[in-house]
Amino acid sequence: MWRPDSWASKPLLTQQARYPDESALARATDELSGLPPLVTVAEVERLKAQLAEAAAGRRFVLQGGDCAESFADCSTASITNKLKILLQMSLVLVHGLETPIVRIGRIAGQYAKPRSDELETRDGISLPSYRGDLINGAEFTPESRTPDPRRLLTGYSLAALTLNYIRALTESGFADLGHPENWDLDFVQHSPLAGEYRDLVDELKHNLRFFELVAGGRPPELKRVDFYTSHEALHLHFEQAMTRDQDGRWYNLSTHFPWVGMRTAQLDSAHVEYARGIANPLGLKVGPGVKPEELLRLLDVLDPRQEPGRITLIHRMGAGKIAQGLPPLLKAVQASGRRPLWIADPMHGNTASTSAGYKTRRFNDILAELEQAFALHAEAGSRLGGVHFELTGDDVTECLGGARGLKEADLRRAYKSLVDPRLNYEQALEMALSIVACRRSQERAAHKAG
């Protein structure tokens, strides 16, 4: 019988930090297990129902946020800016796709990151790799890099504060579609996209005023939005401590939408063993090296009852590999009779390093993968039901290109990410506009073919 600690029986504990004091880790996880949940079962089930609708083509998913949240980012400005850019993007998508948007933030818990190497070496000195603030610090010192179980409790507290502020904003009228000026970022007025976005806002406000006149008022559902959280279910001690039993079903109540990453998605891994037993909707990252038969076996384990909304397949191939890697997976899943939600992560397969050592991504590569994803799904008779971006509402310079044409020399101006490069507010907004363009192009092609 599955239990929240069943994963511990697995021999391959990949991507798990090595704590020097196991008794301190046990004390921290025991304390965590007695703290209130961060999300509710009702919220988790509501998201699952909406993801099922997205798989059926009745919604579109926007998932975005930091590659790895920093404890220092738990501030009013940082949280508000992330929410603002996701609301701006969803406004563009609602208007352009004419479809309800499911908003999921990589926020309030994305404090741990998988790493390819156990150690990092600088000037002949090797220390444990930085694995996110939930585990250790980014500063290259033995004290900072030693995993500290007290960080689990700090992560819980900051996630709770973040969620509380997000709920206060989304419930108090901040997300009112009739007042998108609430979401303006100070620097968006200088963006080359400002005019196009302002025209869209003006058109939407005009349409809402007309609707209010006809209907005699604005429906309350336009004054607030559902906003869900997500993070990779990576640190299994933390995830286990936040897993609670409700009426015989186990839920991870640290987040609405946990996902399993590529590095931990082996069939016999501890992470898959943990994920199979929780009732949350699950994301599963799928890369170009995944074989169709491997994916089907994973789906049999993670979703044996084929529950609607249970599985979201997040493909991350790379612009140069998606045309070869994605179609066999689409074909195999379709032939199996499964109908999961597919969403595209066009970020992770397009990472490269500059000559100066900056880890970056090119906007054109991200867009190329996204455009191919829409086309390949259409050709296969499938449906791309959402997108997954690493992004920030801040004015950073981490990804090359975009409307402002950021070049390698620009990266040093505001490169702030501790792990992976993110789209800035302007590039993220441009990506939302590109999604609308992709979908409209598809619709025109289908109309001509029909």
Summary of the structure (lengths in Angstrom):
residues: 450
radius of gyration: 21.4
end to end distance: 52.1
largest distance: 71.8
contacts: 1519
relative contact order: 0.15
helix: 46%
strand: 16%
